[in-house]
Amino acid sequence: MLDFSPEKMLFIFLIVAVVLGPEKLPELSRKIGRAAAELRKLSGGFREEMNKAVHEMTSDSTGNDPPSQGGGEIPAGTPGAGNSDDESGS
């Protein structure tokens, strides 16, 4: 694919600067900046929609949040579960 090293990017920038000249270069920079901002905005919206769709797919039919992985509640009857019946206090 396209493999641009920093040296190649600098070379391309210098060629563009020579071809366009100092009058058109600021205008081109603004257009590139606006395009990059719009792309960032679109990708953020896409990411948000994808996360929303995944969340809807993973939630169960009752509308509850899916159970968290790697943690959560400690089963009753295990040490540290917080059952006052299992503790042998005073």
Secondary structure by P-SEA (a helix, b strand, c coil): cccccaaaaaaaaaaaaaaacccaaaaaaaaaaaaaaaaaaaaaaaaaaaaaaaaaaacccccccccccccccccccccccccccccccc
